Amino acid sequence: MKTLPASPSLETIVALLNSNDGAVARAMVVLLSRQTAGETAMGATVESNGRGFTAFNASTGTYIAKWVLGVSSNATQREVEVAMVRFLASSGTGRAITGRFLDKARKIAITHRGQLLEVAQAKHAALVAAYFDVADVG
């Protein structure tokens, strides 16, 4: 019998980011996906909506996320969106981040841990809902 994973917490998010380079790469793409379309295209944060990268991290975060996705830094908005949808639907981690960019990406991801927790909790809630829907049928 399968057991449900534990609900994520800030501590588990930070521990995962500190120990798993693939999770850092995925976090960068998740944060990019939370930017508005205009912000993604510009590589800057112009709206104070608490979503995506902060204004301070937008340029670097966008660059790293596009690297992970395998799209050029001057890719069209449509190319970035298609790459993000494919990436987030898969279980892969995309291109690896190394060296000083990995250090920067890890700091950015940990700075945005609250948003990453929101995403993880929503995913967990969907898993729980699907589990109980299936369990109730049979």
C-alpha positions in Angstrom: 0.0 0.0 0.0 1.3 3.4 -1.0 1.6 6.1 1.7 1.2 9.8 1.1 4.3 12.0 1.4 4.4 14.3 4.3 3.1 17.9 3.8 6.0 20.2 2.8 7.3 22.8 5.2 9.8 25.7 5.0 12.4 23.5 6.7 12.0 20.7 4.1 12.1 23.2 1.2 15.3 24.7 2.5 16.9 21.3 3.2 16.0 20.1 -0.3 17.5 23.3 -1.9 20.7 22.9 0.1 21.2 19.3 -0.8 19.8 18.9 -4.3 21.1 20.8 -7.3 18.3 19.6 -9.5 15.8 21.0 -7.0 17.5 24.4 -7.3 17.3 24.3 -11.1 13.6 23.4 -10.9 13.0 26.2 -8.4 14.4 28.7 -10.8 11.9 27.6 -13.5 9.0 27.6 -11.1 9.8 31.1 -10.0 10.1 32.2 -13.7 6.7 30.6 -14.3 5.2 32.9 -11.6 6.4 36.1 -13.3 3.9 37.9 -15.4 4.4 37.6 -19.2 5.8 41.1 -19.5 8.3 40.5 -16.6 9.4 37.3 -18.2 10.0 39.0 -21.6 11.9 41.9 -20.0 13.8 39.8 -17.5 12.8 42.3 -14.8 10.2 42.6 -12.1 7.9 45.6 -12.6 4.9 44.6 -10.5 4.9 44.3 -6.7 2.7 41.2 -6.6 4.8 38.9 -4.4 5.1 36.4 -7.3 8.2 35.3 -9.1 11.6 36.9 -8.7 12.2 40.1 -6.7 13.3 43.1 -8.6 16.8 42.5 -7.3 16.9 38.9 -8.5 14.9 39.1 -11.7 17.6 39.5 -14.3 19.9 36.8 -12.9 17.0 34.5 -12.0 15.5 34.8 -15.5 18.9 34.2 -17.1 19.5 31.0 -15.0 15.9 29.7 -15.6 16.2 30.2 -19.3 19.6 28.3 -19.2 17.9 25.4 -17.4 15.1 25.4 -20.0 17.6 25.3 -22.8 16.3 28.5 -24.5 18.4 31.4 -25.5 18.4 34.6 -23.4 16.7 36.4 -26.3 14.0 33.7 -26.9 10.5 34.8 -27.7 7.9 34.8 -25.0 6.2 31.9 -26.8 9.4 29.8 -26.9 9.9 30.4 -23.1 6.3 29.5 -22.3 6.4 26.3 -24.4 9.7 25.3 -22.7 8.3 26.0 -19.3 5.1 24.0 -19.8 7.1 21.0 -21.1 9.7 21.3 -18.3 7.1 21.6 -15.5 5.0 18.7 -16.9 8.1 16.4 -16.8 10.0 15.1 -13.9 13.4 16.2 -15.3 15.6 18.9 -14.1 16.7 20.4 -17.4 20.3 21.7 -18.0 22.5 21.6 -15.0 23.6 24.7 -13.2 27.2 24.7 -12.0 29.8 26.9 -10.3 29.0 30.4 -9.3 25.6 30.3 -11.1 24.6 27.4 -8.9 25.5 29.4 -5.8 23.5 32.4 -7.0 20.5 30.2 -8.0 20.5 28.5 -4.6 20.5 31.9 -2.8 17.7 33.1 -5.0 15.7 30.0 -4.4 16.1 30.1 -0.7 15.2 33.8 -0.7 11.9 32.8 -2.4 11.3 29.7 -0.2 7.8 31.0 0.8 6.6 30.9 -2.8 8.2 27.5 -3.4 6.4 26.3 -0.3 3.1 27.6 -1.8 3.7 25.6 -5.0 4.8 22.5 -3.1 1.7 22.6 -0.8 -0.6 23.0 -3.8 1.0 20.0 -5.5 0.7 18.0 -2.2 -2.9 19.0 -1.9 -3.6 17.8 -5.4 -1.9 14.5 -4.6 -4.0 14.0 -1.5 -7.2 14.9 -3.3 -6.4 12.4 -6.1 -5.5 9.7 -3.6 -8.7 10.0 -1.7 -10.8 10.3 -4.9 -9.3 7.0 -6.1 -9.5 5.4 -2.7 -13.2 6.2 -2.3 -14.1 4.7 -5.6 -12.7 1.2 -5.0 
